[in-house]
Amino acid sequence: MRIIVHLKYKNQEENILQLVKTFFVEGDLIVKGSRNIIKSNFLGSIKVNIKFFQKPGLIKSIIYSFFRNTKAKRSFDYANYLLKHNINTPFPIAFVEERSIFGFLGNSFYFCDQIDYDFTMRELIHDPLFPERNIIIEQFTEFTFKMHEARINFLDHSPGNTLILNKGNGKYDFFLIDLNRMKFEDLSLEKRMDNFKKMWLSKQMIKVVAQKYASLSNQSEEKIHAILL
C-alpha cells in the first residue's frame, strides 16, 4: 500500500488507511460508475470525499505502474497545482495506491475535502430561467480565464465538473472536480475557446461568454464569438 498525505493531514494517515479498508461497507454513496465509485465519509470531524479507481486491465496496469502517474496521483498533484495558482478545487488530502509485490497497480483512492455546493453548471445550462444566470456565466468565464492564464487546459471542462457555491449578493465561487485529465501549456486563443466546447453553451450563453472573455483578454469580441460558434 502506497500512501501520500498532504502535510496538513499527516497525522491522519492511519485513519485514511482505515477508511480505505472499510470503503465498500461504510460511507455515503455519491456516484457509482462502471469502474469508479465516489463516497463521502468522516476523517475525524472532517467530511471527506473518497474516489475509488478500480484496478486497471493488464495493458493500462503496465502503463500506470511504470510509465505514467496513476489517476489518483494525478488528481492529488493537479489539485495542489490548482490551489497554488488560486484556482478553487476541493482540498487534496491524500492518495492511496495498492501495489503487487512486482509493482503492478491495483485499486487506488483519492481523498479530498467534501464541498457542500449549491448547484453545478449543468443546472444552469439546462434552465434558461435560472436565477442570475448571466451573472453566473460572466463569473464562470472569469474563473475559466484565470485558469487559462495559469496555463491550465482542463480537458474535462464539462458542466458537471464545476461545482458552484452561492455566496450571496450576486457572488459565486467555482470549484473544479474530476481533475485527472489536464495539460499545462501556453494556450492560444483558439485553444482557450476550444476548452469551452464541452460546456454545450447556447447561443445566448456564447454571447455572454464572448463579451466577458473579450473584456478580460483585450481580444476582439467578434473574433471570440466567431471561434466559439
N, C-alpha and C positions, 0 to 999 in steps of 0.2 A: 504494500500500500504506500503510495507516494502522496504526501500532503504538503501543500504550500499555503501558509496562512498569512494574511496581512498583519503587520506589526501591531495594529490596533486591537486585533483579536487573538494575539499569540497565546494568551493564557486560556483560550477556549479550545485548544487543539484536541484534547481528549473528548470534549463534548461534541465537537464536529464529527469526529470519528464514530462516536456513538450514534449520532443522527444518520450517518451512512449505514451503519449496521442495522438500524431499525427503519430504514427509509420505506420499505414496502409494507410495513404493518402500522406505521404511525404517520401523523401529519394529515393536513387537509389537501385533497387533490385540487389542483388548479387546471392543469391541462394533461390529458393522456393521449399522446400521439402513437404512431406505429412503432417508433424507435425511441422517442424522448418522452419523459414524464416530468411535470413540474408540480411540486408540492410546497406548502408553507408549513413551518413548524417553529418552535421556540428554541433559541440558543440562549439559555439562561432566561433573562427577561426580554430579550430582543426577538421580535418576529422576523424570521428569515425566509428567503425563497431558495429552494433547492432544485436545481435542474439536473436530471439524470440523463446521461448519454449511454445508450445501450452499446455493449461490446460490438465493434465493427466486424464485418466479414474479413476473410483472410487477406485480400489484397489491401483493403483500407487499413487493416490492422498493421500490416508491414509498413505502410506509408506513415501512419500516425505514431508508430512505435519508434521509427528510426530516421524519418526524413522530414516530418512536418509536425508542428505543435498540435496537440490534441484540441478538440473543440472546447473542452473545459479550461485548458490553459490559455487558449486564445481569448476566451470570454473574460478571464481574470486579467490578462495583460492589457487587453483593449479597454476594459473598464478603467484601469489605472491611467492609461493614456488619455482617455476622455476627461477624467477628473483633473488631471494635470493641466489640461487645456480649457478648463472651466466649462466643459460640456456635461450636462447632468446625465447621470445614469445611476441606478441603484448601487450603493457602495459595495465594492468587491471584498468579500470576506475571506474566501479560500477556494481552492480546487483540490480534488482528490482523484487519484488515478489508481485503479487496480492493475497490477502488472504480474505476468507469469515469471517464473524463475529465469526464463530466457529473455525477458524484457518486453514481451508482447503485451499490447494494451488490452485490458478487459473493459469493464464498466468504468465510467468516470462521472464525477459530480462537480457542479459549480454552485457555490454558496454566495448569496448577496443579500443585502437588506431587502425587506418586503416593502414595496411602495403602495400605500393605500391611495390610489389615484381616483379621479372623478370620471374620466372617460378617455377614449383613445381617438386618434384621427379618424378611425373607421366610422364612428357615430357621426362625426362632423361631416364627412363626405357624403354619407347616405341621407342626411337630413338637411335640405335646403333652408329650413326654418329654424335651425339650431341657434339658440341664443348667442349673440355676439359673434356670429360665425366669421364675418370678415375680420374682426379684431383678432380672433384666434389665428386665422390664416396668416395675417400680417406678422404676428408674433412667432408663429411656426416658421415662416420664411426667414425671419431674422435669426432664429435658432439654427436653421439649416445653413444660412450664410456664415454664421460664426463657426459652424462645423467645417465648412469648406475652407475658410481662412486658416483653420488649424490643420489643413492638408488631410482631412478625413473624408474618404469616399466610402460611405456606408452602403454596401451592396444590397442590404435587405431593408432599404428605406421605404417600407410599406406601411399602410395605415394602422395595422395592429401593433407595430413595433415602436410607436411613440405614445407613452403614457402622459396624460395631461392632468395637472392639478390646478383647480380654480383657486387663486389666491385672493379673489375679491377685488372690487374696484377696477374691473377690466384688466387685471393682471393674471398671467398664466405661466406656469412652469412646465417645461417639457423634459421628459426622461427617455433616453434610448434604451431599448432592451433587445435581446436576441442578437448578441454582439459578434458572434464568431466569424462573420464574413465582412471583412473590411480591408481596404487598401489605404496606405498612407502615401500620398503623392500630391504633387502640384496639379491643380485641376484647371483646365481651360474652361472658358465659359460654356462651351458645348458639353463638356463632361459634367459641369455643375448642373446644367439644366437636365441632362440625361438622368441625373440622380433623383429627379422628381418623378420619373416615369412610372414607378410602381405605386405612386400615390393615387393614380386614377382620378386626377383632378377634372372637374367640369370646366367648361369654357369660362364661366363666371369666376371660378376659383383661379384659373390660369391668369386671368386679367389682374386679379388682386396680387397674386404671386409676382407677376411681371413688374407691376408698379412698385412694389416694395423692394424687390431684389435690385431693380434699377437704381432706386434711391440709395441703397446701401453700397452698391458696387460702382457707381458712376458710369454705368453702361447704358446704352440706348434701350429704353423701354420697348420700343418697336422691335428691335433685334431680339431681345429676350423673349418677348411674346411670340415671335415667329418661330424661334427654336423650340419653345415649349409646345406649341401647337403641332 
